[in-house]
């Protein structure tokens, strides 16, 4: 990946959208996609297996399409506007390409239920990410998604506290505070 480290810890769909900051695309190769999936492995079970799969440029393109459709819908929904129907239909279609099935199993003591998707690894990944996008976009909290207030940052976040202003206090928050301090003391 480039020198930028992807912001993680937001809802999965926002983490995906945030892989395309203003300057670089953090998902420009299948290797970068695998790295991003490894960062998500603790919170997105399917990412663990897919991070080690042999992902192709076509798989990467499918994930980037999910990201682009999600970003366009999100930009409209955040403002209370009707999202483009083509983007909504595309997110629905991507999920249908690799349908989810809940499979029953036996672990020796009890019945288990495991949700799986069928299809190629790339189709499965795109469908899981599209599903995460649908969950975020349909959540009433989506109107609270904010853009970082740092001048040179376009990262999005869902604030847990109404006073949160930056995507990351350690990333942008510190830079803004240092710049303010410098401006106050520069003329002194």
N, C-alpha and C positions, 0 to 999 in steps of 0.2 A: 504494500500500500504506500501511498505517498506519505510525506511527513505528517500529514493530518491523521489524527486517530479518530475513528468514527465515534460519535456520541452514542452511548448505549444506556439503557435503563429507562427509557421512555416506553410507551406502548410500542409493540413491535412494528406496527405500520409507520409510526413516526421515526423510529430508528432507521427504517428502510428509506423513507423520504430524505432523512438527514445524511444519507450516503452521497447525496448530490449537492454539496455546498456550492457557494458562488464561484469558487476557483477551480477545483478539481473534482473529477468523478472518482469516488472511492471504490466503485465497482467497475473498473475498466477491463479487468481480466478475470477468467475463471478462478485463478489463484486468489485474487482479492476477494472474490465472492466466498471462497472457502474460508479465508481468514475472518471475514465478517460473520459467517455462520459459526465459526469457533467462538467468537466473542459472544454470540447469542445462545450458545449451547446450554447454559445453566437455566435458561428461562423458556426455551423453545425446544422441546424434546426432539423433534424431528431434525433440528439443526445438527445435533450430535452425529447422527448417522449420515446426513447429507454433506457435512463438512469433510467427510473422508471419501465421499463418492467421487467418481471421475466426472466432473462437470464440464460441459462443452461450451463453446461460444454461443450455441443456440440456447442452452440453459441460461446463460448469463443474460442473453437478449430477452428471454421470457421474464426473468426477474426484473430487469430494467423497465420492461413494459408495465409490469405491476406497479413499480415505483412511480412511473410517469402518470399512469391513470389515477393512482391514489393522490399524488400531489395536485393534479388538476381538480379533482373532486374536492379535496380538502380546502383548496384556495377559495372555492365557491361556498362550501358549507360553512366555513369559519365566518364568512361575511353575511350569512343568512340568504345567500343566493341559490337559485336552482342550479345543480351541477349539470354538466353536459351529459346527455343521455348516452352518447357513444361511450363515454368513460364508465358509466354505471354498467352498461351492457357488457363491456369488455371485462370488467372485474367479475361479473356473473359467469361469463363464458369461460374464463380462465379456471374458475372453480369446477365447472362441469367437465373440463378436459380430464381432470384427475379426481373423480368422485371419492368422497369419504365413506367408509364402511366401518361400522363398529362390529368387531369380531369377538365372539365369545371363546373363552379358553378355560382351561383348568390348571391351577398352579399346584395341585396336590392337596389342597385344603378347601379351596373355594372357587367359585366361578369368577373369572376375570372378564373385563370388557376393555378392549383396546381399539382405539380409533386409528384407522390406517387409510391411506389414499392409494389408489391403484394408478398405474401409469409410469412413465419414465421418471428417473430422479428429478430431472428438470421440471417436468410437468407437475410432479408432486410438490416440489418446492414452491413453484409459482402459485399453485392452488392454496397451499398453506398460508403463504404471504397475502394472497388475495382475500382469504378468509379473515386474516388478522385485520386487513384494511376495512373489510365490511363491518367487522365488530367495532372498530374505532369510529368509522363514519356514521354508523347507526346509533352510536352512544350519544345521549344528550350532552355529555361533557365535551364533545368535539368543539362546541362554540367557545370553550375556554382555551383552546390551543393557541399559544402565542408564539410570536417570532422573537428571538433574542434581541434585546435592546442595544447590544454592542454595535457600533457603527458598521463594522466590517463583517458581521455574522448574520447568516440567514437561517440558522438552525431553529427548528420548531420544538416546542416542549409543551407538556400538559402540566401546569403548575399545581402542586399539592397545596401550596399556600398562595393566597391572592397577591402577596407582595413580591413574589418571585419575578425577577426581571431578566435574568440571563439563563442561557441554556445550561451553563455550568458555572458555579461560583468560582471554581478553581481555574477555569479556562478564561471565560470572558469577564466574569465579575472582577477578578484580580486585575486584569488588563485595564478595565475601565477605572477602577479605583486608583491604580498607579498613575494613569494618565491624568486624572483629576488632581491628584496630589502634586504631580509635576507642574501642572498649569498654575496651581495656587502658589507654589513656591518658586516658580521660574522668575517672576518679576521681583521677588523679594531680595 
